[in-house]
Every structure is written in structure tokens, then in C-alpha cells.
Amino acid sequence: MTTTSSTGETHVAPQADHGDPARSLIARIADGRAWLFLAGLIICFEVWSRLAFGATFVLNPFNLQSIAIFAVAPLLLATGQTFVIISGGIDLSLGFIMGLAAVVAAHATNMAGAAIPLPLAMLAGILAAVLVAGVPGIINGLLISRLRIPPFIGTLGMFGVARGAAYLLAGGTTVPVQNSWFALLGNGKFHGVPYLVMITAVFVVVMHYILSQTRFGQHNYAIGANVQAARRAGIDIKDHILRLYVLSAMCAGLGGALYAARFTAGAAQAGEPLLLDSVAAVVIGGASLFGGSGTIFGTVAGALVIAVIQYGLVFVNVEPFWQFIAVGLVIIISVLIDQAQRRFSGARQDE
């Protein structure tokens, strides 16, 4: 509709976007695909368990605790990875940063335990692990933001550096932790809920708030969506990228400390098998590898999908090697949905 002002200028009124309910529904389903995957898996394993063993899968408290514990370490890595992937980058060093942190936590806890009370020694070990993990994060951030090294190459190099440092510090073996409070943290429960799960839940909520409600989080989405537009908007790209990779590394540091608590030992290879799981959790959770989209709660769903697959296949007595195939298929399906959603969104914008 056109209108004419008193000055004779013609204005075109914007058309109301009533939206297509069917398309909106499809978009919402695509956004929540991780939770749909999770619900589908739980139903499948529940039916399978009842038919094969006459027992429940999802209503078994032990199973729920085991799945939650399975999800803790990949989720801690994936939380930091979510920030990085939303910004349009990737961090391949997280697995061995976690291993380095686990070894540091073990050594620091043992050393501090000889001089201060065990609870304080435990806290000192966790703090040392997180702070040491921040060092490779700073280096990653400087390489990528200042020297303009692609994130894939820069973090792949740090993967090797952190790996070597972790094995050297551990002396090529696992480092046992002699601290009863540390063991309690890793294996204790409060009203049936493991302490590790409670700590991870609080951490995830805090990270969700940072990503969704703070300026840092909004800048992260802006950089991932269009880095040039973000720069023109006045965002300090270099400073943000530096802080981003430090945050990601510290998430891995916390994961390493909690790994040491769970197994009462630090191991250099602690996070090696978890790196791909962390990326998979972010992708399954709805984040785009092109950047600009993703949520922490989506990553939580992605981590739970992987944990349910890993534990569920063992529970129903299927060879565990099938879990790699299952997780791979879910990743491929999730990426295909993301690609279709991007094309769908582009088509809507063109209309």
C-alpha cells in the first residue's frame, strides 16, 4: 500500500509478514532436532530393553545416573566448543588441554595436600588445572587473532604441543591422586545425584547466561554471522577472539580436573577420545559449522544423545563399535538438516 505525505513524497508501507504456519513449524522442528533425536533414542532403547530383557531402560535410576556421568566430560568440552563454533572457528586442541589439566590437577592436589588441609588442597588442584589450561588458550587466541592463523591449523598445532606437555608432565603414566575429598567429589552423590552432574549443571546454566544474556555472547553471534559487519559495528574482533579461546580452554581445564576427581588419577590421554564427541555434541545440538547459530542447551541435548547411544548400546548388549557408526550417522543427518534449514531460510528471505 502507498501513501502520499503533505510534501508530496510517496511512501511504501511495509507488507505484513503473516508467515507460513507450516514453514514456521518445520523451522521449529529443525531447531529442536537434538531433543527429537534424544526422545527417539530413548523410546527405541526402552522398547528394545522391554522386548529383549523385560526390563525398563529409562526408568532405571542407575541407567539415568550412568548416562549423566557419561555426558559430563564431553559436555564440558562441548560448552567451550559451542562458543568457538558459533564465532565461526573450531578448537581442535581441547582434548589434550583437558589431559594436561587432569595431570596438573593430580600433581597440584598431591603437592598441596602435604601442606594444607585436604579440602583446600582439592580446590587448589582444580584452580591450578583451570589456570594452566588457560595458557594454551591464550596462545591459541594470539595465533588466531593477531597472527591470523586459521583456527583449524592453529589449534591443531596446539593439539600436539599440549599432548607432548601432558605426557612429559605425567612421565608417560597416570598420576594417582591421594586425596579423599577429591575422590568424594568425583564419586559422591547428594540424594542420588552425582556431585559431578550437579557441578556440570550449574556450570552449563552459567555458560548459557553468558552466551544468551551478555554483551560477550551477543558479540559472539555477531562475529559468527558476519565478521565484517561486526567490525563495522565497533566490536573489537581481536580481543574477543582471544578471550573466546581462553574461555574454551578453561572449560577443558575444568573437564580435566573433574576427570581426575572421577578416576582419582590424572591421565594425559584423558580427553583424546572426547574431542570429536565435543564437536559432534555441538553440531547435533543445532549449531552451524558456518557460525552465527547455536545454543548451550542445544549442546546439552547433543551431549545426551551421544551418551544415550554409548550407554544404550552397551545396555542392550550390542557390540560397542556400533556406537561410532550410530554417532556418525546422527552427525551426518544433523548437518544435512542444518544445510536444508539454511537453504530454506535463504529462500524465505528471497520471497
ABEGO torsion letter per residue (X at the ends): XBBBBAAGBBBBBBBBBAEBAAAAAAAAAAAAAAAAAAAAAAAAAAAAAAAAAGBBAAABAAAAAAAAAAAAAAAAAAAAAAAAAAAGBBBAAAAAAAAAAAAAAAAAAAAAAAABBAAAAAAAAAAAAAAAAAAAAAAAAAAAAAAGBBAAAAAAAAAAAAAAAAAAAAGGBBBBBBBAAAAAAAABBBGGBBAAAAAAAAAAAAAAAAAAABAAAAAAAAAAABAAAAAAAGBBAAAAAAAAAAAAAAAAAAAAAAAAAAAGBBBAAAAAAAAAAAAAAAAAAGBBAAEGBEBAAAAAAAAAAAAAAAAAAAAAGBBAAAAAAAAAAAAAAAAAAAAAAAAAAAAAAAX
